[in-house]
Amino acid sequence: MSLVDLVMPKLGESIMEATILKWHKKPGDTIKQDETVLDIATDKVDSEVPSTAEGVIEEILFKENDVVPIGTVIAKIRVGANAAVSNSEPAPAPAQPQYEDAKVVEEIPYQPTSSVVSGQSSDSKIRFYSPLVLNIAQQEGISMAELENIPGTGQEGRVSKKDILAYVANKGTGSQPQVATQQAQPAVIAETQPQTNNNQLQTTASEQRSTNNDQPSYTPPTVYSGNVEVIEMDRMRKLIAKHMVDSKHTSAHVTSFAECDVTNLVLWREKIKKEFEKREGEKITYTPLFIEAIVKSIKKYPLLSSSVDGDKIIVKKDLNIGMATALPSGNLIVPVIKNADQLNLTGLTKQVNGLANAARTGKLRPDDTTGGTFTLTNVGTFGSIMGTPIINQPQVAIMAVGAIKKRPMVIETPQGDSIAIRHMMYISLSYDHRIIDGALGSTFLNSVSKELENFDSNRSI
């Protein structure tokens, strides 16, 4: 018998962690190879993690809703003919205790060796201090040994914000509360306490206090005036928000615009869409036609399909085109059409429709959202005539197409200029100015525009 590690799988080059949504197995359960063990989620897709071996779940190392780095061992599987799980359950992670007046993001344990604070049990339990209490202690020059002797009125005798502020106020007037301690041994810093915490807190009062003994400033909870509704972001929206801000901090964004006459393309699609659906069993949208034009232009200007690694430019030879897709929740996800340059229009249509349906029904696989080298977003779907999209890292460019509108336009003919009603569309390209200059960005955008304008209206399907 032996133990096999189940690790958090790599879900894409830009994904560094995933959230555990649900465990389908518990310690002691038998598991077959490739059977689903748990569900995970990233900012791109929710996915199932299959077992890499057949045996018995020996130990589960993380709880649901834990955020786990890629490559971390999340469970252990006992394999072998007589595989059996040990009777010991995995030690649950300690529940976060509640503190007054603050939401605790991180707790720092402190273990006193022998001193006993009045109002607390005399056994050697780890005493927790909230970041707020530790911050006040640091500002007021209160050492850990001194902090240990402050009576606590919180749960299980913990020191609350009110307790430490009262201590600071009394300390300033010279009337400090008496603290009962054991006479046998003095209070000392436990060996298990990191030295950095002690050093950070043992600062001089002159460094931490102003001469007029002003109280430290704290950020109160935000109070919203008027008639408002406060909505908590869901997990995906939080991750999207972080991804967008990180992209702005990474790339020097520049956006160029072009207007193109897509009359030939619109009329051709109207002419063949019923026959195409009857023959292929798929509806043909504008998206595969846009992707086809993008692929042809990237072949002329390959730097648009690249990424930046320090001072190196990595040109991607595989043209994997991402397409932003709206989910029923209102969030966006970007499934990727792999090797789009190797597909004809029918193949692109099947890929576009298949990925879009999988995204809307929550059936995308992790591989469906990875490896993109260029992204297309259709803001015209929602009525916008143009947009300035944010680059999908680590790519260096993203193109947006607006709504197609009929407008009177001047047409040049051999007989002279004339005015005609044409189907017009704005397209925009946001690109990373670190490696793509305005000349290249605009030239590429103009190339896509010409591909769409010169679409062959007599093209067969």
Secondary structure, DSSP 4 states (H G I P E B T S, - for coil): -EEEEEEPPP--TT--EEEEEEES--TT-EE-TT-EEEEEE-SS-EEEEE-SS-EEEEEE-S-TT-EEETT-EEEEEEESTT----SPPPPPPPPPPP-TTS--S--EEE--SS---TTS-SS-PPEEE-HHHHHHHHHTT--HHHHHTS---SGGG---HHHHHHHHHHHHHT-PPP----SSS-----TTS-HHHHHHH---HHHHS-TT-PPPP--PPP---SS----PPPHHHHHHHHHHHHHHHHS-EEEEEEEEE-HHHHHHHHHHHHHHHHHHSS---SHHHHHHHHHHHHHH-GGGSEEEETTEEEE-SS--EEE-EE-TTS-EE--EETTGGG--HHHHHHHHHHHHHHHHTT---GGGGS--SEEEEEGGGGT-S---PPP-TT-SEEEEE---EEEEEEEEETTEEEEEEEEEEEEEEEEETTT--HHHHHHHHHHHHHHHHT--TT---
